[in-house]
Amino acid sequence: MKYITTLLVLAVCFANPLAATTINIDDKVAHDLDMYRSFLSTSEQIKLHGGADFVTIGADADCDFDSNVSSIQDAIDTGSTEVRVASNGVYIESIVLQNQSLILRGGFATCSDAEINNQNFVDFTTINGAANQTPIITILGETNNLYRIVRIENFTLTGGVVMPPTIGAALSVDLAEVELQLLRVNIFNNSGNVGGGMYINSGSGLGQTNINVFAQDLIIANNSSLNLGGGLYCNGGAAQITLTGISTISNNSAATNGGGVFMRGHCKISMYSEIHPMMISSFPGFFNNNSAEEGGGAYIRASASLYLFGQQMCDETHCLGSKDAPIYIQGNTADNDNLNNEPGGGIYMDSSGGINQFYANGTWIVDNQAGGNGGGAYVGGSSIFEIERRVGGCWKRDRCNLIINNRSGTSIGFGGGFFIDDATMNLSHVYVEENRADFGTAIVASGGNTIITIENSVFDDNGNGGADGYSDFEAIRVSAGASIAIRHSTFADNHVVNSTFEVDPALSSSMSLSSSVVHDPTSGDLFGPVSGDLTINCLVSHEATSFTGLNVLVDDPVFVNRLLGDFHLAAGSPAIDLCSGVPLLNPLDMDMEIRPWDDPDQIDGMGIFDAGADERYFFEVMFVDDFEDS
């Protein structure tokens, strides 16, 4: 019982370890939970509504408004608190809300159902914009006007077509003091100039208005933009969008930047994943969006921030999200027209206009393609890009965060997974697998201001030996003065050409590699014949002739099953209790087990820390995640 007791004490001490992130997520989570409480309050208000609190519109005799002769706007203009819309009517119109609160609810088969609040969560009332050159729903306001709440439920907004200078084809919120609550809303097949599906603008400077969007099960799909933001456009420091439940942004396209989302000017967007019985989609995230230029999935610039929470986030009273499903950035394409080798297949972070931020936990970045650099993500100057795993459970024990099968362009493409250019990246508890590029199949770090930290992560199976039009040189390339620190991580069974790492000596490019495992014989030596500044301490490697380091052991690290991608250390591994350890942003290993653990059956090397991403325990361990959930 000695070891188990010690473990439990450590679990309590490290229940909330210092996260690997330098991005402040607490303010955004607190804001989102406040919006969630407001959303729940509106739901309770709806339950209490009697006949005097709402009007109905539809095509049956029980309706207050006959949809054959009246519009939804006519019902709204009565000033009623709530308008219930039956799906048996035909609604071809545009709606304008000016400085007013409203609850607008569809999903009722008839007005009889509306009278008794018999809403069917899979019934969507359709409003067709009929290409009438105005957004289907426009919400307007004025600076310093009263703060309004607008709730929209169970609608499909489709057929909106607008041309410049009109903006936002389906749903446009422009300079309004408003809290917009969306529940089960589909925004399909709309086309506009900026924000083909949805347009959110809180303005700038002294003219900003507070726009808070809280959406549960929002689907923005098959929309297009002649310019920016095929699915969604967001601008302004007073604009915050919170997407919950199973919300998806998919199959949207932009003729310039941001196929799924274009966000700028301090706009903040967060997404939470939560499987629930009434969900209307399968998985949350950004799917199969494309742009002719940068940012197939999302384009982030001018100090905007995107947060993806695939793990549950809570305060003292409420939680958002769950540990049941990751958030996906999957199948997005930059440079969809194949003209200009444009970067950022999944995510593009612009180098101008302040510090952009991307934060994720419980996230998969999968199958994204760039015509140029950065298949998974292109991170430009002054941006911060961070992925971590938090305690409290994840949908998958090992590959909670996964970067897999992303590809840069085949015409001299850099950074299959990521291209980091004069920016900051922190990766913790991430698997990086099967990515392809000409140079830097997993990561390219470039520029004297680039600082990358990698901890508790696994890199395997990147590259394919130069097949299929890719050169597949090195897993990680460091150039033009960039700096990268790799701690307690594992590199194994990549299939890159020349060497696992390439550290360009020009402009003092550098790499530190400590307490790690690099057993990658199919990729050649660890380093090329000439390298920049290297600092190597405590390493299990397949060779030691291409570099000079301290405490280097050339040996097989003995994984549990490397053929099946299981890179946990097996009993008797020479990596066990080998290292003295290094300062970590997160002291937990890739399974969220406490590091270090002194194996009494292993002779200690320089210390009691295991080399690599895994800290091996010899008995059935009580994991920190399970401890937190119990």
WOKA-V388854 format. One record per backbone hydrogen bond with DSSP energy under -1.0 kcal/mol. NH is the residue of the N-H (numbers start at 0). CO is the residue of the C=O. E is the energy in kcal/mol with one decimal. If there is no record, write none. Layout:
NH_CO_E / NH_CO_E
//
This chain:
4_0_-2.6 / 5_1_-2.0 / 6_2_-2.3 / 7_3_-2.4 / 8_4_-2.0 / 9_5_-2.3 / 10_6_-2.5 / 11_7_-1.9 / 12_8_-2.0 / 13_9_-2.5 / 14_11_-1.1 / 28_24_-2.5 / 29_25_-2.6 / 30_26_-2.3 / 31_27_-2.6 / 32_28_-2.4 / 33_29_-1.8 / 34_30_-2.2 / 35_31_-2.1 / 36_32_-2.1 / 37_33_-2.0 / 38_34_-2.4 / 39_35_-2.5 / 40_36_-2.1 / 41_37_-2.2 / 42_38_-1.9 / 43_39_-2.0 / 44_40_-2.1 / 45_41_-2.3 / 46_42_-1.5 / 47_43_-1.0 / 48_45_-1.3 / 52_49_-2.1 / 54_81_-1.9 / 56_83_-2.0 / 57_64_-2.1 / 62_59_-1.6 / 64_55_-1.6 / 66_57_-3.0 / 68_65_-1.7 / 69_65_-2.5 / 74_70_-1.4 / 75_71_-2.4 / 76_72_-2.5 / 77_74_-1.1 / 78_75_-2.1 / 81_52_-1.3 / 82_102_-2.9 / 83_54_-2.9 / 84_104_-3.3 / 85_56_-3.0 / 86_107_-3.4 / 88_85_-1.1 / 94_135_-3.3 / 96_137_-3.1 / 98_139_-2.3 / 101_148_-1.7 / 102_80_-1.7 / 103_150_-3.6 / 104_82_-2.8 / 105_152_-2.7 / 113_109_-1.7 / 114_110_-2.3 / 115_111_-1.1 / 116_113_-1.2 / 117_112_-3.2 / 118_116_-1.5 / 119_106_-2.9 / 122_119_-2.0 / 124_153_-2.1 / 126_155_-2.8 / 127_90_-2.8 / 128_157_-2.8 / 130_158_-2.5 / 131_128_-1.7 / 132_160_-1.3 / 135_168_-1.3 / 136_169_-2.3 / 137_94_-2.8 / 138_171_-3.1 / 139_96_-3.0 / 144_141_-1.8 / 147_176_-2.2 / 149_178_-2.7 / 150_101_-2.9 / 151_180_-2.9 / 152_103_-2.3 / 153_182_-2.2 / 155_124_-2.4 / 156_185_-3.2 / 157_126_-2.1 / 158_188_-1.3 / 161_190_-2.2 / 165_162_-1.9 / 167_193_-1.9 / 168_194_-1.3 / 170_196_-1.7 / 171_136_-2.7 / 172_198_-3.1 / 173_138_-2.0 / 174_200_-3.0 / 177_175_-1.2 / 177_209_-2.0 / 178_147_-2.9 / 179_211_-2.8 / 180_149_-3.4 / 181_213_-2.6 / 182_151_-2.6 / 183_215_-2.6 / 185_154_-2.9 / 186_218_-3.3 / 187_156_-1.7 / 188_220_-1.3 / 190_159_-2.9 / 191_223_-2.2 / 194_227_-2.6 / 195_228_-2.1 / 197_230_-1.6 / 198_170_-2.7 / 199_232_-2.6 / 200_172_-2.4 / 201_234_-2.5 / 206_203_-1.4 / 207_204_-1.2 / 208_201_-2.1 / 210_237_-2.5 / 211_177_-2.3 / 212_239_-2.9 / 213_179_-2.8 / 214_241_-3.1 / 215_181_-2.9 / 216_243_-2.0 / 218_184_-2.5 / 219_247_-2.6 / 220_186_-2.2 / 221_249_-1.6 / 223_189_-2.2 / 224_252_-1.9 / 225_191_-2.6 / 226_192_-1.2 / 228_256_-2.1 / 229_257_-2.0 / 231_259_-1.5 / 232_197_-2.3 / 233_261_-2.4 / 234_199_-1.9 / 235_263_-1.0 / 238_235_-1.6 / 239_210_-2.4 / 240_267_-2.8 / 241_212_-2.8 / 242_269_-2.8 / 243_214_-3.1 / 247_217_-1.9 / 248_284_-2.5 / 249_219_-2.2 / 250_286_-2.3 / 252_222_-2.0 / 253_289_-1.7 / 254_224_-1.9 / 255_226_-1.7 / 257_293_-2.2 / 258_294_-2.1 / 260_296_-1.3 / 261_231_-2.5 / 262_298_-2.7 / 263_233_-2.0 / 265_301_-1.5 / 266_263_-1.3 / 267_238_-1.8 / 268_304_-2.5 / 269_240_-2.5 / 270_306_-2.1 / 271_242_-2.8 / 272_308_-1.5 / 273_244_-1.6 / 278_275_-1.6 / 284_246_-1.9 / 285_327_-2.8 / 286_248_-2.0 / 287_329_-2.5 / 289_251_-2.3 / 290_332_-2.1 / 291_253_-1.9 / 292_255_-2.6 / 294_342_-1.2 / 295_343_-1.8 / 297_345_-1.3 / 298_260_-2.4 / 299_347_-3.1 / 300_262_-1.9 / 301_351_-1.4 / 304_266_-2.4 / 305_356_-2.5 / 306_268_-2.7 / 307_358_-2.6 / 308_270_-3.5 / 309_360_-3.1 / 312_319_-2.5 / 314_317_-2.4 / 319_312_-2.8 / 321_272_-1.5 / 326_361_-1.9 / 327_283_-2.3 / 328_363_-2.7 / 329_285_-2.7 / 330_365_-2.1 / 332_288_-2.4 / 333_368_-2.3 / 334_292_-1.8 / 335_290_-3.0 / 337_334_-1.9 / 343_372_-2.2 / 344_373_-2.0 / 345_374_-1.1 / 346_375_-1.2 / 347_297_-2.3 / 348_377_-2.7 / 349_299_-3.0 / 356_303_-2.2 / 357_383_-2.4 / 358_305_-2.4 / 359_385_-1.5 / 360_307_-2.0 / 363_326_-2.5 / 364_401_-2.9 / 365_328_-2.2 / 366_403_-1.9 / 368_331_-2.5 / 369_406_-2.4 / 371_341_-2.7 / 373_413_-2.3 / 374_414_-1.9 / 376_416_-1.4 / 377_346_-2.5 / 378_418_-3.0 / 379_348_-2.0 / 381_421_-2.0 / 382_379_-1.8 / 383_355_-2.3 / 384_423_-2.5 / 385_357_-2.6 / 386_425_-2.2 / 387_359_-2.2 / 399_397_-1.7 / 401_362_-1.7 / 402_430_-3.0 / 403_364_-2.1 / 404_432_-1.6 / 406_367_-2.5 / 407_435_-1.7 / 408_371_-2.9 / 411_409_-1.1 / 414_438_-2.7 / 415_439_-1.8 / 417_441_-1.9 / 418_376_-2.1 / 419_443_-3.2 / 420_378_-3.0 / 421_445_-2.6 / 423_382_-2.4 / 424_450_-2.2 / 425_384_-2.1 / 426_452_-2.9 / 427_386_-2.0 / 428_454_-1.6 / 430_400_-2.3 / 431_457_-3.0 / 432_402_-2.9 / 435_405_-2.3 / 437_412_-1.3 / 438_412_-1.9 / 439_472_-2.7 / 440_473_-2.7 / 441_474_-2.1 / 442_474_-2.0 / 443_417_-1.9 / 444_476_-3.2 / 445_419_-2.9 / 446_478_-1.1 / 449_446_-1.8 / 450_422_-1.8 / 451_482_-2.0 / 452_424_-2.3 / 453_484_-2.8 / 454_426_-2.5 / 455_486_-1.1 / 457_429_-2.1 / 458_489_-3.0 / 459_431_-2.0 / 462_434_-2.2 / 464_494_-3.5 / 469_466_-1.6 / 471_436_-1.7 / 472_437_-2.7 / 473_496_-1.5 / 474_499_-2.4 / 475_499_-1.6 / 476_442_-2.2 / 477_501_-3.2 / 478_444_-2.7 / 481_478_-1.6 / 482_449_-2.0 / 483_509_-1.5 / 484_451_-2.8 / 485_511_-2.9 / 486_453_-3.0 / 487_513_-1.7 / 489_456_-2.6 / 490_516_-2.9 / 491_458_-2.2 / 492_518_-1.0 / 494_461_-2.9 / 496_471_-3.0 / 498_496_-1.5 / 499_524_-2.1 / 500_525_-3.0 / 501_475_-2.1 / 503_477_-3.0 / 507_504_-1.4 / 509_481_-2.3 / 510_532_-2.4 / 511_483_-2.3 / 512_534_-2.9 / 513_485_-2.5 / 514_536_-2.0 / 515_537_-1.4 / 516_488_-2.4 / 517_539_-3.0 / 518_490_-2.5 / 522_519_-2.2 / 523_520_-1.3 / 531_502_-1.6 / 532_508_-1.7 / 534_510_-2.2 / 536_512_-2.1 / 537_549_-2.5 / 538_550_-1.9 / 539_515_-1.9 / 540_552_-2.6 / 541_517_-1.3 / 549_535_-2.6 / 552_538_-3.4 / 554_540_-1.5 / 559_567_-2.4 / 560_565_-2.0 / 564_561_-1.2 / 565_560_-2.8 / 569_557_-2.9 / 572_569_-1.9 / 575_572_-1.5 / 577_608_-1.2 / 578_608_-2.8 / 588_592_-2.9 / 589_612_-2.4 / 591_588_-2.3 / 594_586_-1.2 / 601_598_-1.7 / 604_576_-3.2 / 605_577_-2.8 / 608_578_-2.5 / 610_574_-2.6 / 611_514_-2.0 / 626_622_-2.4 / 627_623_-2.4 / 628_624_-1.7 / 629_625_-1.4
//
